[in-house]
């Protein structure tokens, strides 16, 4: 056994324990009894303590000093192990456990506060989490920018300044497009009530249509849809709304994008640092291209229209009307329900707010007022209740500062990928119209998914597309699509 072999054997066990920890979180959001929250917090903290000890173990540093990569894959494994080891050694074990316990317990507090429209009930734990995450960020930054250190957890190599510059470049065209669209009459939406069980059955069917392997996954319900796991056990959740079946349908397709990325990674990387998505931005590129460029296309919605009428009866819309309903642009509070034109504006708002929180320029006690003021300024609508405002997202309750901008990065990457995909597959609309998006998802598996963490995030996208990622293809796509839809 060489130092490299010893290191990889140790790393596989650490990755396996990480998957066990992930399963605890999946259970917490799906089937765990509400009264178990405090105990689950202690359980999560305990396993985080074990994981932190393994991730900071001195022998890992010794193996890294001696290990020689057998090939380019081995070099990438060492790069990722070294990155994790150096990062975790900057964070005290006490702090890692405290964050794990606080965020585990805070999830239940957030869910209850959201249900009760009770911001005051959530603020004490939010203040605690912001304090803990600032301390962690300061440790990781080692004198550098704290928010940059947080972003690096989710999008290695990206900084807050680069994100701000990207958003400043995107905003004018997005705002102009939204203004032009909102001057036009909105298409008719679907009407009626849609059975919960039938929505879930259709969700499972759509998951399979997009290539999700249900022998290595499952579909459940949660307050906030998510995907969890990697390799041979990748689970998703969705949610239903009796008056809005698109919420369920497109939440499902979105999470299937995440899940098939994990399922599509080369099996040789399973339970290694390369056996996971390379970044959350690249992860979001998969979920967003599945949901939007593929799932909301005129070609695929024609097929979906027929399936929905078969399941729910006449919808009162022809295929073109259905396509318009799927892609309606209208004011709304909820990020996860936002149309493609406005979605990135939601992210830009959250990015600015959380950056201010971490910098100390905004206090948690002032977040609701800051959110409501900014939302009114950006979207022209007054927030009516906290669940439509600062309590709508789970992210801050579980400490995911630096995560939000990766949603918009994912949209940018998806725009680039779709441009390249159409160049390689000029007949893709014919396959989509037949309900065969797997023609496109197979291209994504070959170009992006199979590589897992082999390449750095922006290199992964550049290799797939043949050009460096930029916001241009996304904005061109949005202007062309919604210009045609709204006769601009």
C-alpha positions in Angstrom: 0.0 0.0 0.0 1.3 3.4 -1.0 0.6 6.7 0.8 -1.9 7.4 -2.1 -3.7 4.1 -1.5 -3.9 4.6 2.2 -5.2 8.1 1.7 -7.9 7.0 -0.7 -9.0 4.1 1.6 -9.3 6.6 4.5 -11.1 9.1 2.3 -13.7 6.5 1.1 -14.7 5.8 4.7 -15.0 9.5 5.4 -17.2 10.0 2.3 -19.4 7.1 3.3 -19.9 8.7 6.8 -20.7 11.9 5.0 -23.5 10.1 3.1 -24.9 8.8 6.4 -25.0 12.4 7.7 -26.8 13.4 4.6 -29.4 10.7 5.1 -30.1 12.2 8.6 -30.8 15.5 7.0 -33.0 13.9 4.3 -35.1 12.2 7.1 -35.3 15.4 9.0 -37.1 17.1 6.2 -39.3 14.3 5.1 -40.4 11.7 7.8 -38.8 12.7 11.1 -41.4 13.4 13.9 -41.4 17.2 14.8 -40.8 16.3 18.4 -37.4 14.7 17.5 -35.7 18.0 16.5 -33.6 18.4 19.6 -32.4 14.8 19.7 -31.7 15.0 15.9 -29.6 18.1 16.5 -27.5 16.1 19.0 -27.2 13.2 16.6 -26.1 15.5 13.7 -23.6 17.3 16.0 -22.1 13.9 17.1 -21.6 12.7 13.6 -20.2 16.1 12.5 -17.7 15.7 15.3 -16.6 12.4 14.0 -16.4 13.7 10.4 -14.5 16.8 11.5 -11.9 14.7 13.3 -11.4 12.5 10.3 -11.2 15.5 7.9 -8.6 17.2 10.1 -6.6 14.1 11.1 -2.8 14.6 11.1 -2.3 11.4 9.1 -4.2 12.9 6.2 -1.6 15.7 6.1 1.2 13.1 6.3 -0.3 11.1 3.4 -0.7 14.2 1.3 2.9 15.1 1.8 4.0 11.6 0.6 1.3 10.7 -1.9 2.1 10.6 -5.6 -0.8 10.6 -8.0 -0.9 7.7 -10.4 -2.6 9.7 -13.2 -4.6 12.8 -13.9 -7.6 11.4 -12.0 -5.4 10.7 -9.0 -4.1 14.3 -9.2 -7.7 15.6 -9.0 -8.4 13.4 -6.0 -5.4 14.8 -4.2 -6.4 18.3 -5.1 -9.9 17.9 -3.6 -8.6 16.0 -0.5 -6.0 18.7 0.1 -8.6 21.5 -0.3 -11.0 19.8 2.2 -8.2 19.0 4.7 -6.8 22.6 4.6 -10.3 24.1 4.9 -11.4 21.9 7.8 -8.2 22.5 9.7 -9.0 26.2 9.8 -12.3 25.5 11.6 -12.1 24.4 15.3 -13.9 21.2 16.1 -16.0 23.0 18.7 -17.2 25.5 16.1 -18.0 22.7 13.5 -20.1 20.9 16.1 -21.9 24.0 17.3 -22.8 24.9 13.7 -24.1 21.4 13.0 -26.3 21.4 16.1 -27.6 24.9 15.7 -28.5 24.5 12.1 -30.1 21.2 12.6 -32.3 22.5 15.4 -33.0 25.8 13.5 -34.6 24.0 10.6 -37.6 23.0 12.8 -37.8 26.5 14.3 -37.8 28.0 10.8 -40.5 25.6 9.6 -42.7 26.4 12.6 -42.1 30.2 12.3 -42.9 30.0 8.6 -46.2 28.2 9.3 -47.1 30.7 12.0 -46.0 33.8 10.1 -43.8 34.5 13.2 -40.5 36.3 12.4 -39.9 37.0 16.1 -39.9 33.3 16.8 -37.1 32.8 14.3 -34.9 35.7 15.0 -33.0 34.4 18.0 -31.8 31.3 16.1 -31.0 33.3 13.0 -28.9 35.7 15.1 -27.1 32.6 16.6 -26.4 31.1 13.1 -25.2 34.4 11.6 -22.8 34.8 14.6 -21.5 31.2 14.2 -21.1 31.4 10.4 -19.3 34.8 10.7 -16.8 33.1 13.0 -16.4 30.2 10.6 -16.0 32.6 7.7 -13.3 34.5 9.5 -11.5 31.3 10.3 -11.6 30.2 6.6 -10.7 33.6 5.3 -7.6 33.9 7.4 -7.5 37.6 7.1 -9.1 37.7 3.6 -12.7 38.5 2.6 -15.1 36.5 4.8 -17.9 36.3 2.2 -15.5 35.1 -0.4 -14.5 32.3 1.9 -18.2 31.3 2.2 -18.8 31.4 -1.6 -15.7 29.2 -2.1 -17.5 26.5 -0.2 -20.1 26.2 -2.9 -18.4 27.6 -6.0 -14.6 27.1 -5.7 -12.6 29.8 -7.4 -15.4 32.4 -7.4 -15.5 35.6 -5.3 -18.2 37.9 -4.2 -16.7 40.7 -6.3 -16.9 38.6 -9.5 -20.5 37.7 -8.7 -21.4 41.3 -8.1 -19.8 42.2 -11.5 -21.7 39.5 -13.2 -25.0 40.6 -11.7 -24.4 44.2 -12.6 -23.8 43.1 -16.2 -27.0 41.0 -16.2 -29.4 43.4 -14.4 -30.0 46.0 -17.1 -31.1 43.5 -19.8 -33.2 41.6 -17.3 -35.0 44.7 -16.0 -35.6 46.0 -19.5 -37.0 42.6 -20.6 -39.3 42.4 -17.6 -40.6 45.9 -18.1 -41.4 45.1 -21.8 -43.1 41.8 -20.9 -45.2 43.2 -18.1 -46.7 45.9 -20.4 -48.3 43.0 -22.4 -51.3 41.0 -21.2 -50.4 37.8 -19.4 -51.4 34.5 -20.9 -54.3 32.6 -19.3 -53.2 30.2 -16.5 -54.6 26.7 -15.9 -57.7 26.6 -13.8 -59.3 24.0 -11.6 -58.2 21.7 -8.8 -55.5 19.1 -9.3 -55.5 15.9 -7.2 -52.5 15.6 -4.9 -52.0 11.8 -5.5 -52.3 12.4 -9.3 -49.7 15.1 -9.2 -47.3 12.8 -7.3 -47.9 10.0 -9.8 -47.2 12.4 -12.7 -44.0 13.5 -10.9 -42.7 10.0 -10.7 -43.5 9.6 -14.4 -41.7 12.8 -15.3 -38.7 11.8 -13.2 -38.3 8.6 -15.3 -38.9 10.5 -18.5 -35.9 12.8 -17.7 -33.7 9.8 -16.9 -33.9 9.5 -13.1 -33.1 5.9 -12.0 -35.7 5.0 -9.4 -33.8 1.8 -8.5 -31.2 4.2 -7.0 -33.6 6.9 -5.8 -37.1 7.8 -4.6 -39.6 10.7 -4.8 -41.0 12.1 -1.5 -42.7 15.3 -0.3 -41.1 18.2 1.7 -41.8 21.8 2.5 -38.9 22.9 0.4 -38.0 20.5 -2.5 -34.4 19.2 -2.5 -32.1 16.5 -3.7 -29.9 14.4 -1.4 -27.2 11.8 -1.8 -24.8 10.6 -4.5 -23.9 7.4 -6.3 -26.3 4.5 -5.7 -28.7 6.4 -3.3 -29.9 9.8 -4.6 -33.3 10.9 -3.4 -35.5 13.9 -4.3 -38.5 15.6 -2.9 -41.2 17.8 -4.4 -44.4 19.5 -3.1 -48.0 19.8 -4.3 -50.5 22.6 -4.6 -54.1 21.8 -5.6 -54.4 25.0 -7.6 -51.0 25.1 -9.2 -49.8 21.8 -10.6 -46.8 23.5 -12.2 -45.3 24.0 -8.8 -45.1 20.2 -8.4 -44.1 19.4 -12.0 -41.3 21.9 -12.3 -40.0 21.3 -8.7 -39.7 17.7 -9.6 -38.0 18.3 -13.0 -35.6 20.7 -11.3 -34.6 18.2 -8.5 -34.3 15.4 -11.1 -31.6 17.6 -12.8 -29.7 17.6 -9.5 -30.2 13.9 -8.9 -29.3 12.7 -12.4 -26.1 14.7 -12.2 -25.2 12.6 -9.1 -26.4 9.4 -10.7 -24.5 10.2 -13.9 -21.0 10.5 -12.3 -18.5 7.8 -13.3 -19.1 4.9 -10.9 -15.3 4.6 -10.5 -15.5 7.9 -8.4 -18.2 6.6 -6.0 -17.4 7.5 -2.3 -14.4 9.6 -3.3 -14.0 13.4 -3.4 -14.6 13.3 -7.2 -17.9 11.3 -6.8 -20.0 14.4 -6.3 -21.0 17.5 -8.3 -18.1 19.8 -8.7 -19.9 22.9 -7.4 -23.4 24.2 -6.7 -23.2 26.5 -9.7 -22.6 23.5 -12.0 -25.2 21.5 -10.1 -27.7 24.3 -10.7 -26.8 24.4 -14.4 -28.2 20.8 -14.6 -31.4 21.5 -12.6 -32.1 24.7 -14.4 -31.5 23.4 -17.9 -33.7 20.4 -17.2 -36.5 22.6 -15.7 -36.3 25.6 -18.1 -34.6 25.2 -21.5 -35.9 21.6 -21.8 -38.9 21.3 -19.5 -40.5 24.7 -20.4 -39.7 24.5 -24.1 -42.5 24.7 -26.6 -41.6 21.3 -27.9 -41.7 19.5 -24.5 -44.8 21.4 -23.2 -46.7 20.1 -26.2 -46.0 16.6 -25.0 -46.7 17.5 -21.4 -50.0 19.2 -22.3 -51.3 15.9 -23.8 -50.1 13.9 -20.7 -51.8 16.4 -18.3 -55.1 16.3 -20.2 -55.0 12.5 -20.1 -54.4 12.6 -16.3 -56.6 15.6 -15.2 -59.1 16.1 -18.0 -59.5 19.1 -20.3 -57.4 22.1 -19.2 -59.3 24.7 -21.3 -56.1 25.5 -23.2 -54.7 24.3 -26.5 -51.0 23.4 -26.7 -49.9 26.9 -27.5 -52.0 28.3 -24.7 -50.5 25.7 -22.3 -47.0 26.8 -23.4 -47.9 30.4 -22.5 -49.4 29.3 -19.2 -46.2 27.4 -18.2 -44.1 30.5 -19.0 -46.3 33.3 -17.6 -44.4 36.3 -16.4 -46.2 38.0 -13.5 -45.4 39.6 -10.2 -44.9 37.1 -7.4 -43.2 36.7 -4.0 -41.8 33.2 -4.2 -38.3 32.6 -5.7 -38.9 28.9 -6.4 -42.1 29.8 -8.3 -40.6 32.7 -10.2 -40.5 32.8 -14.0 -37.3 32.7 -15.9 -37.3 36.5 -16.6 -37.5 37.4 -12.9 -35.8 34.5 -11.1 -32.3 36.0 -11.2 -33.5 39.3 -9.8 -34.7 37.3 -6.7 -31.2 35.9 -6.3 -29.5 39.3 -6.7 -31.6 40.6 -3.9 -30.7 37.8 -1.5 -27.0 38.1 -2.5 -26.9 41.7 -1.5 -28.8 41.1 1.8 -26.7 38.1 2.9 -23.5 39.9 2.0 -24.6 42.8 4.2 -25.5 40.4 7.0 -22.1 38.7 7.0 -20.3 42.0 6.8 -22.2 43.3 9.8 -23.8 46.1 7.8 -27.2 44.6 8.4 -28.4 43.0 11.6 -30.7 39.9 11.7 -33.2 42.0 13.7 -33.4 44.4 10.7 -33.6 41.8 8.0 -37.4 41.7 7.6 -37.6 45.5 7.1 -34.6 45.4 4.7 -36.1 42.5 2.7 -39.5 44.2 2.4 -38.1 47.5 1.4 -35.8 45.9 -1.2 -38.5 43.7 -2.6 -40.9 46.6 -3.1 -38.1 48.6 -4.8 -37.0 45.6 -7.1 -40.4 44.0 -7.8 -43.0 46.8 -7.2 -45.0 44.7 -4.8 -45.4 45.0 -1.0 -44.7 41.8 0.9 -47.9 40.7 2.5 -46.7 38.2 5.0 -43.4 36.7 6.3 -43.8 33.3 4.5 -43.8 35.3 1.3 -40.9 37.3 2.5 -37.8 36.6 4.5 -39.2 33.2 5.9 -39.8 31.7 2.5 -36.4 30.1 2.0 -34.7 27.4 4.2 -31.1 28.4 3.4 -30.3 30.9 6.1 -31.8 28.7 8.8 -29.4 26.0 7.9 -26.4 28.3 7.5 -26.0 28.2 3.7 -24.5 31.7 3.4 -22.8 32.0 0.0 -25.2 29.5 -1.6 -27.8 31.8 -3.1 -25.6 33.3 -5.9 -24.9 29.8 -7.3 -28.5 29.6 -8.5 -27.9 32.5 -10.9 -24.5 31.1 -11.8 -26.3 27.9 -12.7 -28.6 29.8 -15.0 -25.6 31.4 -16.7 -23.9 28.1 -17.1 -27.2 26.5 -18.4 -27.5 29.2 -21.0 -24.0 28.3 -22.3 -24.7 24.6 -22.2 -28.0 25.0 -24.2 -26.2 27.0 -26.9 -23.6 24.2 -27.2 -26.3 21.4 -27.0 -28.3 22.9 -29.8 -25.2 23.2 -32.0 -24.5 19.5 -31.4 -28.1 18.3 -31.5 -30.0 20.5 -34.1 -33.0 18.1 -34.0 -33.4 18.2 -30.3 -36.9 19.8 -30.4 -38.2 16.8 -32.3 -37.1 14.5 -29.5 -38.6 16.8 -26.9 -41.9 16.9 -28.7 -42.0 13.1 -28.5 -41.4 13.2 -24.7 -37.7 12.1 -25.0 -35.6 14.6 -23.2 -33.1 11.8 -22.5 -31.6 12.7 -25.9 -30.5 16.0 -24.3 -29.8 14.6 -20.8 -27.5 12.0 -22.3 -25.5 14.8 -23.9 -25.3 16.5 -20.5 -24.2 13.3 -18.9 -21.5 12.9 -21.4 -20.3 16.5 -21.4 -20.8 17.4 -17.7 -22.2 14.8 -15.3 -19.9 11.9 -15.7 -16.8 14.0 -14.7 -18.1 14.7 -11.2 -15.4 16.8 -9.5 -12.6 15.9 -12.0 -12.3 19.5 -13.3 -12.7 22.9 -11.6 -16.2 24.4 -12.0 -15.6 26.9 -14.8 -13.3 24.5 -16.6 -16.1 21.9 -16.5 -18.5 24.3 -18.3 -15.8 25.5 -20.8 -14.9 21.9 -21.8 -18.6 21.1 -22.4 -19.3 24.2 -24.4 -16.1 24.9 -26.2 -16.0 28.5 -24.8 -15.6 30.2 -21.5 -18.9 30.8 -19.6 -20.5 34.2 -19.9 -23.9 35.7 -19.3 -24.5 36.4 -23.0 -26.1 33.1 -24.1 -28.6 33.2 -21.2 -29.7 36.7 -21.9 -30.0 36.1 -25.6 -32.1 33.0 -24.9 -34.4 34.8 -22.6 -34.9 37.8 -24.9 -35.6 35.5 -27.9 -38.0 33.2 -26.0 -40.0 35.8 -24.2 -39.8 38.2 -27.1 -41.6 35.7 -29.2 -44.1 34.7 -26.5 -45.1 38.3 -25.8 -44.7 39.6 -29.3 -42.1 42.2 -28.3 
